[in-house]
Amino acid sequence: QLDNFPKDFLWGSASAAYQVEGAWQEDGKGVSVWDDFVRIPGKTFKETTGDVAVDHYHRYKEDIALMKEQGLKAYRFSVAWTRIFSEGKGKVNQSGLQFYIDLVDELIRSGIEPVLTIYHWDLPKALQEEYGGWESRKIIEDFTRYAEVLFETFRGKVHYWVSLNEQNIFIQHGYLLGTHPPAVQDMKRMYQANHHANLANASVIKLFHELQMPGKIGPSFAYGPNYSFNCDPNNVLAAEDAEELEANFWMDVYVNGEYPLVAWKYLKDNGLAPETLPEDTQLLKSGKPDFMGMNYYQTNTMAFNPLDGVSLGKQNTTGEKGTSEESGRPGIYKRKENPFVERTNWDWEIDPTGLRIGMRRIASRYRMPILITENGLGEYDTLTDKGTIHDDYRIDYLRQHIQAINEAISDGVTVLGYCTWSYTDLLSWLNGYQKRYGFVYVDQDETQNGTLKRYKKDSYYWYQDVIKSNGEK
Ligand code: BGP
């Protein structure tokens, strides 16, 4: 029985500006690095853009009405920095800000708790061009000023704030794999950019606390707990290394203001350590989050990777099952298929127990509450001619993960809420519109000529019952 959920549990769902809004040049919005990136041939699935996306910018009232009818308790969305400051800094663009004021007001009127993500990857292009974005310390000041405008605007209205979404993903994809902007492949630069992101994150959280903002703030971390492929001690060590370099490396800094010992030694020994200033530690330590946001999709099963072993594998961005390739860090670890779990058509492993494990690790290591800021299943959906979508696979997925959260609570973890990814269908960064996550189907595809009509999937009604019964369904 699923009776562990507290009465005020936030049953939510999530999105991000670039993936839903569209209106990419309206009301004074500036250009982001993603607006540019999707136009480079071969970078994303059929070069699908978010120019129109699912037109949430114009249809937010319709979308919120669906949320209200469903009984949704919380909606996580992100603000596009380029709507507030078209060039990333300077003068506030009031009409861009107004969109979010209206959105938040509409949510509040509908009894839905807004969960505001300050940064979900759409960096202003102007900052990338002027000083290399995250590669410069200047970003700390500009990001803090941007956040300050949001704090002033939404004080007392927004009580849950996410500072950075998946720093580990945007940094590693942007500077190591080269699959996100700025599409660099350079480890040294990656760790430097990452260090600035840490400082910017801490600076914003520190400001939030100095302003005594009512509410809570934390980063959303993409946590894929690492397993060992088997009990060969070399593989166990590989999994430990992966946990250190892929997880503790970020979360330790958020909470303790210090890089974990083993990871830092590795960076030093390999000439990869970022340049730091003496005052950095103090800033990092003064930006401790109130909760850990956890985005969970899958676990990583790790084995030893020889020096001449695999490095950057291929991601499956086409939805053809079995087309992804092993990847890893030569000399340390590589990711293997877990023979005990099922996979989606995009080769993402389905592992609800991994969610429980991850939550326990976070709660035990950091002693802080968790907000699940993303979890969901990206799959093909079929719209029948009756306008229905029978996504029982999504219901199964979500049900199992909710069960895992229920178990984690009985293990002692404090959980503030659960935001599924995603509310409506939306643009999947590298995978176009065919990889669908929503409760609400949107008629849109890579031609960008869809009717944009919304249809409720079976999972929409199922989650309605979950919310109504506080998780018991
Ligand atoms: C997370 C991002 C989301 C979302 C999700 C699904 O990493 O924070 O923005 O896109 O993953 O990923 P994908 O769209 O690649 O399937």
Boltz pocket constraint, residues with backbone or C-beta under 6 A from the ligand:
constraints:
  - pocket:
      binder: B
      contacts: [[A, 16], [A, 19], [A, 165], [A, 166], [A, 169], [A, 222], [A, 295], [A, 374], [A, 378], [A, 421], [A, 427], [A, 428], [A, 429], [A, 430], [A, 431], [A, 435]]
      max_distance: 6.0
